[in-house]
Amino acid sequence: MPPEHRGSTRMILSLAAAVALAVTGSTAVSASAQPKAAGLREVMFVGNNWDGTADVIKSTGDLARIGRINVIPDKDQRLTEIYLNPIKLAFFLGIRLGPGEGHDQFVDDMYSTPDGSAIVVSRPSFADVVSIDVATGKVNWRFPVSGFRADHMAVSPDGKRVAVSASTSNTVHVLDIVTGKQLGSFSAGDKPHENVFTDGGKYLWNMSIGEVNTDLDDPSMDWTKGDRHITVVDANTYRQVKVIDMRERLDAFGRKDLSDAVRPVAFTPDESKLYFQVSFFNGFLEYDVAKDKITRAKTLPKNPATSEDRTTWVNDSRHHGLSMSPDGKKLCVAGTMDDYATVVDRESLQEGPLVPTSKPYWATVSGDGTSCVVSESGADQVTAIDFATGEKTASVSVGDHPQRVRIGHVAADWTGPSAS
């Protein structure tokens, strides 16, 4: 974030919180494993956060772009509502100057419906989730989340439910992906972030990251970041099953120096191990689920050109983006602030070539499982890296500031929404 925005950001966020208080008084399975109906084509959706579009690209090979969807067709209506509501406006501007780095955040996460007829999108600045008809580009339904910002989502293995983090209300909503009806919700830690369904959809894990938009980033000020933990709930009743406080596990492992704000994660295929990134760390950790303990840590190389001033790192990230090959043998890491991505052997934890990438923000797996796919938010492109060789194989240009990349489906002959 530019230095000139920091004071304004804190002022706006503080104002927003004060006003709100006065008013209120207070891998699992990937999307590619979803059932595929006849006549559908597997694709990748790329969420271009700052321009409010989702590019649809090939899920394998050269990643060529197939079409583009405007995910904010109702922008004028939403902005009118926001500017007429002082509380909403305060948070809207706070998002722009905070996590948005001076930009509005129009798309965080997205998944397609099982029949490929719609894309369901979380929109941070509009604090909602919408379903967009991919044939017409029109809104099917809209679900305003509690609070003032929508964040990461997850889709159930059967493709029927979508979970979304409402980051300012510490709540996770679970919606019917076709109708938008809320099926349930649960409370999480401060600033719920990543969501993952496990055990065939029986459980839902949420990772809360705490406050990441302040300049209180020195380790001595870690206590200001809030309550950060993993919440595990029964995905049918939404009742809490377990809470995992990584602070205790990190301390027991001898890494009191690391933050306990769990960022992107990746489970082994059998879900016995969880690999996760944490704030400010150029690397990742391994957690044994059954033993309930951290077993290994991997520190990855630093880029000498990267500033060591933590306040310059985007939303407390150093590395943000983690995926695993379908056979569980390789991990792919997006070294966000160090401007590279790399494939790591899971057994030895030895990294491969450091592939130059510009502010890589997310890592996923290609449709055929042979490549890691990272979004380069600093270069407005998506890049594939071969799991076997660790080398770059393809790149494709996309929209402004790509972040989340998800496997999904559209009609076999789809090329984009029809003209309005």
PABA-453980 format. One line per field, with one value per residue (C-alpha): x, y, z; residue in three letters. Coordinates in steps of 0.1 Angstrom, whole numbers. Layout:
N
px c(X / ...)
py c(Y / ...)
pz c(Z / ...)
code c(ALA / ...)
***
This chain:
420
px c(0 / 14 / 25 / 2 / -28 / -19 / -31 / -63 / -69 / -66 / -88 / -116 / -115 / -116 / -145 / -163 / -159 / -170 / -201 / -210 / -206 / -228 / -255 / -254 / -245 / -218 / -80 / -97 / -118 / -112 / -139 / -127 / -141 / -176 / -201 / -199 / -232 / -232 / -224 / -201 / -166 / -141 / -125 / -107 / -123 / -99 / -112 / -99 / -104 / -99 / -119 / -148 / -145 / -139 / -119 / -127 / -96 / -87 / -80 / -50 / -24 / -18 / -46 / -60 / -88 / -123 / -144 / -150 / -179 / -187 / -195 / -207 / -235 / -254 / -225 / -246 / -273 / -248 / -229 / -261 / -270 / -235 / -233 / -267 / -256 / -228 / -218 / -216 / -197 / -171 / -164 / -164 / -137 / -118 / -117 / -104 / -76 / -68 / -69 / -77 / -44 / -63 / -87 / -122 / -124 / -150 / -143 / -126 / -137 / -159 / -173 / -196 / -229 / -231 / -249 / -224 / -252 / -240 / -209 / -213 / -190 / -181 / -176 / -157 / -165 / -202 / -203 / -223 / -224 / -241 / -250 / -243 / -260 / -231 / -253 / -269 / -246 / -275 / -278 / -298 / -297 / -278 / -270 / -258 / -234 / -235 / -211 / -194 / -171 / -172 / -141 / -129 / -154 / -154 / -177 / -189 / -177 / -211 / -211 / -244 / -233 / -210 / -194 / -184 / -164 / -180 / -148 / -160 / -187 / -166 / -192 / -192 / -224 / -233 / -256 / -275 / -254 / -285 / -310 / -287 / -308 / -288 / -286 / -267 / -239 / -214 / -191 / -153 / -123 / -114 / -115 / -124 / -105 / -99 / -127 / -122 / -146 / -131 / -141 / -163 / -182 / -188 / -167 / -159 / -127 / -123 / -91 / -92 / -63 / -71 / -64 / -41 / -48 / -28 / 8 / 12 / 33 / 63 / 63 / 59 / 26 / 12 / -13 / -32 / -40 / -70 / -82 / -68 / -77 / -91 / -127 / -140 / -177 / -201 / -211 / -247 / -255 / -229 / -221 / -185 / -166 / -131 / -110 / -73 / -51 / -19 / -3 / 0 / 12 / 38 / 51 / 54 / 72 / 97 / 85 / 73 / 87 / 60 / 25 / -5 / -26 / -32 / -34 / -38 / -38 / -35 / -45 / -29 / -52 / -59 / -63 / -38 / -16 / -23 / 2 / -3 / 12 / 12 / 15 / 50 / 67 / 85 / 76 / 50 / 44 / 32 / 5 / -3 / -41 / -44 / -15 / -26 / 9 / 31 / 57 / 79 / 86 / 100 / 117 / 120 / 145 / 140 / 142 / 171 / 150 / 121 / 119 / 122 / 98 / 67 / 44 / 51 / 39 / 3 / -22 / 6 / 14 / 49 / 38 / 2 / -9 / -5 / -16 / -8 / -5 / -32 / -8 / 2 / 39 / 45 / 35 / 33 / 40 / 32 / 60 / 39 / 62 / 93 / 81 / 85 / 66 / 82 / 73 / 85 / 89 / 67 / 89 / 122 / 108 / 134 / 123 / 127 / 135 / 123 / 101 / 100 / 64 / 50 / 32 / 18 / -14 / -28 / -19 / -42 / -40 / -47 / -76 / -53 / -34 / 0 / 6 / 4 / -14 / -6 / -22 / 3 / -15 / 14 / 15 / -22 / -16 / -19 / 10 / 13 / 43 / 49 / 48 / 73 / 100 / 92 / 95 / 71 / 50 / 25 / 11 / -20 / -30 / -61 / -78 / -67 / -52 / -61 / -63 / -84 / -83 / -109 / -117 / -153 / -176 / -195 / -216 / -194 / -201 / -199 / -178 / -192 / -224 / -248 / -249 / -274)
py c(0 / 34 / 52 / 82 / 59 / 43 / 70 / 74 / 37 / 35 / 65 / 52 / 17 / 31 / 54 / 25 / 3 / 31 / 39 / 2 / -3 / 27 / 13 / -23 / -21 / -44 / -303 / -318 / -323 / -298 / -283 / -305 / -335 / -322 / -342 / -332 / -332 / -342 / -314 / -295 / -283 / -281 / -246 / -224 / -192 / -164 / -137 / -103 / -85 / -49 / -48 / -70 / -97 / -134 / -147 / -182 / -200 / -235 / -258 / -274 / -269 / -233 / -219 / -199 / -175 / -186 / -157 / -131 / -125 / -92 / -101 / -66 / -60 / -44 / -20 / 12 / -2 / -14 / 19 / 39 / 18 / 22 / 60 / 65 / 46 / 62 / 30 / 10 / 39 / 40 / 2 / 5 / 32 / 13 / -18 / 4 / 20 / -12 / -47 / -32 / -13 / 18 / -2 / -16 / -54 / -67 / -104 / -125 / -161 / -180 / -214 / -227 / -245 / -282 / -277 / -251 / -225 / -200 / -187 / -179 / -150 / -134 / -96 / -80 / -44 / -51 / -75 / -101 / -133 / -134 / -159 / -148 / -165 / -173 / -172 / -139 / -122 / -113 / -118 / -149 / -142 / -121 / -129 / -100 / -114 / -103 / -74 / -54 / -77 / -111 / -132 / -167 / -194 / -232 / -256 / -289 / -321 / -326 / -290 / -282 / -259 / -230 / -216 / -179 / -160 / -128 / -113 / -83 / -103 / -134 / -155 / -182 / -186 / -218 / -213 / -235 / -228 / -229 / -208 / -187 / -197 / -199 / -234 / -225 / -205 / -206 / -183 / -183 / -165 / -129 / -123 / -158 / -165 / -198 / -225 / -262 / -291 / -325 / -361 / -361 / -330 / -341 / -314 / -278 / -261 / -223 / -205 / -171 / -147 / -118 / -82 / -78 / -42 / -23 / -13 / -30 / -57 / -59 / -93 / -74 / -62 / -96 / -95 / -67 / -91 / -107 / -142 / -165 / -202 / -230 / -238 / -272 / -277 / -305 / -295 / -307 / -292 / -264 / -272 / -268 / -300 / -288 / -256 / -258 / -230 / -230 / -207 / -236 / -260 / -235 / -229 / -266 / -270 / -244 / -217 / -190 / -165 / -174 / -159 / -182 / -165 / -195 / -185 / -208 / -245 / -278 / -313 / -345 / -367 / -389 / -357 / -370 / -340 / -303 / -279 / -242 / -208 / -181 / -144 / -129 / -163 / -172 / -209 / -233 / -258 / -294 / -304 / -341 / -341 / -373 / -364 / -328 / -315 / -296 / -320 / -301 / -266 / -255 / -221 / -210 / -186 / -148 / -125 / -100 / -73 / -78 / -51 / -65 / -38 / -59 / -29 / -30 / -66 / -69 / -78 / -93 / -119 / -129 / -161 / -166 / -195 / -232 / -263 / -300 / -324 / -350 / -378 / -358 / -359 / -322 / -289 / -256 / -224 / -188 / -166 / -135 / -108 / -126 / -127 / -164 / -197 / -230 / -267 / -285 / -323 / -332 / -360 / -342 / -306 / -297 / -268 / -269 / -239 / -205 / -195 / -157 / -144 / -110 / -109 / -144 / -145 / -180 / -215 / -242 / -274 / -277 / -298 / -327 / -326 / -321 / -285 / -259 / -228 / -195 / -160 / -132 / -103 / -79 / -89 / -96 / -131 / -167 / -191 / -229 / -247 / -284 / -305 / -329 / -305 / -274 / -253 / -228 / -242 / -215 / -180 / -162 / -126 / -119 / -89 / -64 / -80 / -117 / -135 / -167 / -193 / -222 / -252 / -251 / -259 / -242 / -254 / -271 / -245 / -215 / -185 / -157 / -140 / -129 / -92 / -73)
pz c(0 / -8 / 23 / 16 / 20 / 53 / 76 / 56 / 57 / 95 / 99 / 76 / 91 / 126 / 116 / 101 / 131 / 155 / 134 / 131 / 169 / 176 / 153 / 162 / 199 / 195 / -2 / 1 / -30 / -58 / -80 / -108 / -89 / -91 / -111 / -148 / -168 / -205 / -229 / -206 / -211 / -183 / -180 / -155 / -141 / -133 / -111 / -121 / -88 / -98 / -130 / -119 / -146 / -147 / -177 / -188 / -201 / -211 / -181 / -198 / -224 / -235 / -212 / -241 / -232 / -243 / -231 / -204 / -179 / -163 / -127 / -117 / -142 / -113 / -104 / -107 / -85 / -58 / -58 / -54 / -23 / -9 / -14 / 3 / 34 / 55 / 72 / 40 / 23 / 52 / 48 / 10 / 11 / 37 / 15 / -14 / 6 / 26 / 11 / -23 / -25 / -38 / -59 / -54 / -49 / -72 / -74 / -48 / -55 / -79 / -88 / -115 / -108 / -115 / -148 / -160 / -165 / -139 / -121 / -84 / -73 / -39 / -43 / -14 / -20 / -25 / 5 / -13 / -33 / -67 / -94 / -129 / -159 / -182 / -213 / -207 / -182 / -159 / -121 / -111 / -74 / -49 / -12 / 10 / 35 / 72 / 78 / 51 / 31 / 13 / 10 / 1 / -8 / -11 / -30 / -16 / -34 / -49 / -62 / -45 / -16 / -15 / 17 / 19 / 46 / 57 / 70 / 90 / 109 / 117 / 100 / 74 / 53 / 35 / 5 / -20 / -51 / -74 / -55 / -32 / -2 / 31 / 44 / 75 / 90 / 118 / 138 / 131 / 144 / 135 / 97 / 84 / 52 / 35 / 35 / 27 / 26 / 38 / 42 / 12 / 23 / 59 / 75 / 66 / 78 / 81 / 87 / 102 / 96 / 119 / 112 / 81 / 72 / 98 / 100 / 134 / 117 / 141 / 159 / 192 / 181 / 171 / 199 / 180 / 151 / 169 / 175 / 147 / 147 / 125 / 130 / 119 / 117 / 108 / 72 / 77 / 111 / 110 / 146 / 158 / 159 / 167 / 171 / 162 / 176 / 156 / 181 / 206 / 179 / 165 / 200 / 207 / 174 / 184 / 160 / 184 / 158 / 132 / 129 / 136 / 108 / 85 / 49 / 18 / 26 / 8 / 21 / 10 / -11 / 20 / 41 / 67 / 63 / 60 / 45 / 52 / 48 / 75 / 75 / 69 / 62 / 31 / 33 / 47 / 74 / 76 / 101 / 110 / 114 / 134 / 157 / 160 / 157 / 133 / 120 / 95 / 82 / 49 / 45 / 9 / -6 / -3 / -32 / -24 / -41 / -17 / 11 / 46 / 58 / 66 / 62 / 25 / 21 / 7 / 35 / 57 / 30 / 21 / 3 / -6 / -28 / -23 / -42 / -45 / -74 / -76 / -66 / -35 / -44 / -53 / -38 / -57 / -39 / -49 / -35 / -37 / -24 / -36 / -72 / -80 / -79 / -73 / -72 / -40 / -36 / -7 / 6 / 7 / 8 / -19 / -41 / -78 / -101 / -89 / -118 / -121 / -117 / -108 / -75 / -78 / -57 / -60 / -70 / -83 / -104 / -142 / -153 / -163 / -131 / -148 / -140 / -112 / -124 / -107 / -111 / -116 / -102 / -110 / -147 / -153 / -165 / -155 / -158 / -158 / -143 / -150 / -118 / -132 / -143 / -123 / -155 / -170 / -198 / -207 / -199 / -210 / -205 / -184 / -167 / -141 / -109 / -112 / -79 / -74 / -102 / -100 / -122 / -134 / -163 / -191 / -220 / -246 / -272 / -249 / -260 / -238 / -227 / -254 / -262 / -240)
code c(MET / PRO / PRO / GLU / HIS / ARG / GLY / SER / THR / ARG / MET / ILE / LEU / SER / LEU / ALA / ALA / ALA / VAL / ALA / LEU / ALA / VAL / THR / GLY / SER / THR / ALA / VAL / SER / ALA / SER / ALA / GLN / PRO / LYS / ALA / ALA / GLY / LEU / ARG / GLU / VAL / MET / PHE / VAL / GLY / ASN / ASN / TRP / ASP / GLY / THR / ALA / ASP / VAL / ILE / LYS / SER / THR / GLY / ASP / LEU / ALA / ARG / ILE / GLY / ARG / ILE / ASN / VAL / ILE / PRO / ASP / LYS / ASP / GLN / ARG / LEU / THR / GLU / ILE / TYR / LEU / ASN / PRO / ILE / LYS / LEU / ALA / PHE / PHE / LEU / GLY / ILE / ARG / LEU / GLY / PRO / GLY / GLU / GLY / HIS / ASP / GLN / PHE / VAL / ASP / ASP / MET / TYR / SER / THR / PRO / ASP / GLY / SER / ALA / ILE / VAL / VAL / SER / ARG / PRO / SER / PHE / ALA / ASP / VAL / VAL / SER / ILE / ASP / VAL / ALA / THR / GLY / LYS / VAL / ASN / TRP / ARG / PHE / PRO / VAL / SER / GLY / PHE / ARG / ALA / ASP / HIS / MET / ALA / VAL / SER / PRO / ASP / GLY / LYS / ARG / VAL / ALA / VAL / SER / ALA / SER / THR / SER / ASN / THR / VAL / HIS / VAL / LEU / ASP / ILE / VAL / THR / GLY / LYS / GLN / LEU / GLY / SER / PHE / SER / ALA / GLY / ASP / LYS / PRO / HIS / GLU / ASN / VAL / PHE / THR / ASP / GLY / GLY / LYS / TYR / LEU / TRP / ASN / MET / SER / ILE / GLY / GLU / VAL / ASN / THR / ASP / LEU / ASP / ASP / PRO / SER / MET / ASP / TRP / THR / LYS / GLY / ASP / ARG / HIS / ILE / THR / VAL / VAL / ASP / ALA / ASN / THR / TYR / ARG / GLN / VAL / LYS / VAL / ILE / ASP / MET / ARG / GLU / ARG / LEU / ASP / ALA / PHE / GLY / ARG / LYS / ASP / LEU / SER / ASP / ALA / VAL / ARG / PRO / VAL / ALA / PHE / THR / PRO / ASP / GLU / SER / LYS / LEU / TYR / PHE / GLN / VAL / SER / PHE / PHE / ASN / GLY / PHE / LEU / GLU / TYR / ASP / VAL / ALA / LYS / ASP / LYS / ILE / THR / ARG / ALA / LYS / THR / LEU / PRO / LYS / ASN / PRO / ALA / THR / SER / GLU / ASP / ARG / THR / THR / TRP / VAL / ASN / ASP / SER / ARG / HIS / HIS / GLY / LEU / SER / MET / SER / PRO / ASP / GLY / LYS / LYS / LEU / CYS / VAL / ALA / GLY / THR / MET / ASP / ASP / TYR / ALA / THR / VAL / VAL / ASP / ARG / GLU / SER / LEU / GLN / GLU / GLY / PRO / LEU / VAL / PRO / THR / SER / LYS / PRO / TYR / TRP / ALA / THR / VAL / SER / GLY / ASP / GLY / THR / SER / CYS / VAL / VAL / SER / GLU / SER / GLY / ALA / ASP / GLN / VAL / THR / ALA / ILE / ASP / PHE / ALA / THR / GLY / GLU / LYS / THR / ALA / SER / VAL / SER / VAL / GLY / ASP / HIS / PRO / GLN / ARG / VAL / ARG / ILE / GLY / HIS / VAL / ALA / ALA / ASP / TRP / THR / GLY / PRO / SER / ALA / SER)
***
